[in-house]
Amino acid sequence: MTTVLVYHDLPISKYLMNQRAGLTVRGVDTSEEALLALPDADVFVTNPSGWEDRFLAGLDRGDWVQATSSGYTAFPVETFRERGITFTNATGNYDAAVSEHVFALAFALSRGLPTFIDSQREHDWQREHGTALTDWTGKTMTIVGLGSIGNTIAERALAFGMDVYGTKRSPDDYEGVLADERVIASDDWRSVLPETDLLVLTVPLTPDTRGMVAAAAFDALPDSAVLVNVARGPIVDEAALVDALEAGDISGAGLDVFETEPLPPESPLWELEDVIITPHVGGRSAVFVERFADLFLDNYDRRRAEESLRNAIVE
Amino acid sequence: MTTVLVYHDLPISKYLMNQRAGLTVRGVDTSEEALLALPDADVFVTNPSGWEDRFLAGLDRGDWVQATSSGYTAFPVETFRERGITFTNATGNYDAAVSEHVFALAFALSRGLPTFIDSQREHDWQREHGTALTDWTGKTMTIVGLGSIGNTIAERALAFGMDVYGTKRSPDDYEGVLADERVIASDDWRSVLPETDLLVLTVPLTPDTRGMVAAAAFDALPDSAVLVNVARGPIVDEAALVDALEAGDISGAGLDVFETEPLPPESPLWELEDVIITPHVGGRSAVFVERFADLFLDNYDRRRAEESLRNAIVE
């Protein structure tokens, strides 16, 4: 008999119930409830914003923590390792939504949708804006951060006839859709900027990546380049981005993440032309819970079969 | 020495000039000028809205008419054939822009961009709308009309992890990216509607296709389905579409073409939720002229080498 405790604001526990004989599912809504229930649970499912270090007291050697997120800096990974607690994340689960969000932003800019949506509100047939449209076929995309999401974006960009570069800390470790010579070491990422038409950020926020996209990068990009950020806001120097957009050093941006969230009402980004702002929803999808349940149940089956788990950070 | 006469509002003649020794390029701005210049020209480049049947008087046996468009019902094809005039169109030249326009509309709807763009105008961080987002991975797209554009859309949808059907008058003639069992005869197109999440229209307007997407089709689609029309407006029964959207028989639409264009200000389509309207700009792209010049010069070289031309309608 295995008991899984789910502490999450989405109906994950509902999707896990009655899926496996011998798996008892309990959902809780508050951290106090979670704290009380943890000692009786074998598996704990939560997200980084739900995690509190006091939960460690309720976890025993051999227990398993499954994060619903891809990022896991909020979890005490080293303590899990020391105490023999298995830890897995949900890498891959956001690939579909985030990569589609990237193309939604990039295509909305190339196909003039902000202007057409504004015109639609006025019942205005603004066909003359057609001269401003373009398409990305044959253009060059550079993806900063060839993780699971970045590689999914690369695969889709190739199907759209784009030339694609990606950056990775250790290019030799890359196993994905791009040819070897298109995978650039992170330290050299600026080398491809002069030929980059669409710069896509999918890299985790670390001391190395904080502020990496700043004035020097905007200067190196062609004036016609577009930035799409679905990673984390602080990777971009936001003041430098505003300057670059105002000066025409790049031509547009699709931004899902910001230095401060919610983006303050006084931010100049709201008003800049050829900027689309979405409120940190790149990973959101109605099918997220379903996909997460599939991942969890697969891992549950693997654990029972004593096979290695998917997305194991500590095993 | 070959003389090409270009009658078009885009700077096509500029892109053809000095590209080939022995090719003289002349651009004209009015049909009167075209009429006067045609007898001295060997090649005539124009679009359907520029064509007038009186131009036939200036065309001799052995001359060549290259349309800048994909559609060519406005051109007197049978007369060209009778008189030994070569006729080519620009099929393929719009594939990139139109297919990107399709995904721009579909992704904008799945990722909530109309709502977020409206919120952006108010400097409003509307994160709660994130619960309405979804993605197309694993969903089913049906493309009505597997021509050059339709096949390009199919290829890209496959890369996005979609299940794809396409319809074709003669499925046996299909040579493209879809497996045989995914290519449906046009007469059977309604059979796949119950499993279609995204219905994309790329079929030419003919007596057979006029009004084909009407109440019966909207009833057959799931309530969650989305329609994208980048073909021609009259293929859809627009009153039935408005009814279906208002009744929730389908959940949204991305529309680039309409029964009457410009779409009249009093059309209810402007105000419907989850409808995006663009003003017949699906094929527009800043790189169109460049792509057309490439096609024309390739055909010019083929003609000199007595090879068969690309996109030959009458050869």
Contacts between the chains, C-beta under 8 A, distances in Angstrom:
chain1	res1	chain2	res2	distance
A	96	B	135	4.8
A	96	B	137	3.6
A	96	B	138	7.6
A	96	B	161	6.6
A	97	B	133	7.2
A	97	B	135	4.6
A	100	B	107	5.7
A	100	B	110	6.6
A	100	B	111	6.5
A	100	B	135	4.5
A	100	B	136	6.5
A	100	B	137	7.1
A	100	B	160	7.1
A	101	B	107	8.0
A	101	B	111	5.4
A	103	B	103	6.5
A	103	B	107	5.7
A	104	B	104	7.7
A	104	B	107	3.6
A	104	B	108	5.9
A	104	B	110	7.2
A	104	B	111	4.0
A	104	B	113	6.2
A	105	B	111	8.0
A	107	B	100	5.7
A	107	B	101	8.0
A	107	B	103	5.7
A	107	B	104	3.6
A	107	B	107	6.2
A	107	B	108	7.7
A	108	B	104	5.9
A	108	B	107	7.7
A	108	B	108	5.6
A	108	B	113	5.6
A	110	B	100	6.6
A	110	B	104	7.2
A	111	B	100	6.5
A	111	B	101	5.4
A	111	B	104	4.0
A	111	B	105	8.0
A	111	B	278	7.2
A	111	B	281	7.7
A	112	B	278	7.4
A	112	B	281	7.1
A	113	B	104	6.2
A	113	B	105	8.0
A	113	B	108	5.6
A	113	B	113	6.4
A	113	B	117	7.5
A	113	B	276	7.0
A	113	B	278	7.4
A	114	B	117	5.3
A	116	B	276	7.3
A	116	B	277	6.8
A	116	B	278	4.8
A	116	B	279	6.9
A	116	B	281	8.0
A	117	B	113	7.4
A	117	B	114	5.3
A	117	B	117	5.0
A	117	B	118	7.4
A	117	B	276	6.7
A	118	B	117	7.4
A	118	B	121	7.5
A	119	B	279	7.7
A	120	B	270	5.8
A	120	B	276	7.2
A	120	B	277	4.9
A	121	B	118	7.5
A	123	B	265	4.2
A	123	B	266	7.9
A	123	B	267	7.7
A	123	B	270	4.6
A	124	B	265	8.0
A	125	B	261	7.5
A	125	B	262	3.5
A	125	B	263	5.8
A	125	B	279	4.7
A	126	B	279	5.9
A	127	B	262	7.1
A	127	B	279	4.1
A	127	B	280	6.5
A	127	B	281	6.5
A	129	B	279	7.6
A	129	B	281	7.4
A	130	B	279	7.0
A	130	B	281	3.9
A	130	B	284	4.1
A	131	B	284	7.2
A	131	B	286	7.8
A	132	B	286	7.8
A	133	B	97	7.2
A	133	B	281	5.9
A	133	B	284	4.4
A	133	B	285	5.9
A	133	B	286	6.9
A	134	B	285	5.3
A	134	B	286	4.2
A	134	B	287	6.4
A	135	B	96	4.8
A	135	B	97	4.6
A	135	B	100	4.5
A	135	B	285	4.8
A	135	B	287	6.9
A	136	B	100	6.5
A	137	B	96	3.6
A	137	B	97	8.0
A	137	B	100	7.1
A	137	B	287	7.9
A	138	B	96	7.6
A	138	B	287	7.4
A	155	B	159	6.2
A	156	B	156	7.8
A	156	B	159	5.0
A	156	B	160	5.9
A	158	B	159	7.4
A	159	B	155	6.2
A	159	B	156	5.1
A	159	B	158	7.4
A	159	B	159	3.1
A	159	B	160	7.7
A	160	B	100	7.0
A	160	B	156	5.9
A	160	B	159	7.7
A	161	B	96	6.6
A	261	B	125	7.5
A	262	B	125	3.5
A	262	B	127	7.1
A	263	B	125	5.7
A	265	B	123	4.2
A	265	B	124	8.0
A	266	B	123	7.9
A	267	B	123	7.7
A	270	B	120	5.8
A	270	B	123	4.6
A	276	B	113	7.0
A	276	B	116	7.3
A	276	B	117	6.7
A	276	B	120	7.2
A	277	B	116	6.8
A	277	B	120	4.8
A	278	B	111	7.3
A	278	B	112	7.5
A	278	B	113	7.4
A	278	B	116	4.8
A	279	B	116	6.9
A	279	B	119	7.7
A	279	B	125	4.7
A	279	B	126	5.9
A	279	B	127	4.1
A	279	B	129	7.6
A	279	B	130	7.0
A	280	B	127	6.5
A	281	B	111	7.7
A	281	B	112	7.1
A	281	B	116	8.0
A	281	B	127	6.6
A	281	B	129	7.4
A	281	B	130	3.9
A	281	B	133	5.9
A	284	B	130	4.1
A	284	B	131	7.2
A	284	B	133	4.4
A	285	B	133	5.8
A	285	B	134	5.3
A	285	B	135	4.8
A	286	B	131	7.8
A	286	B	132	7.8
A	286	B	133	6.8
A	286	B	134	4.2
A	287	B	134	6.4
A	287	B	135	6.9
A	287	B	137	7.9
A	287	B	138	7.5
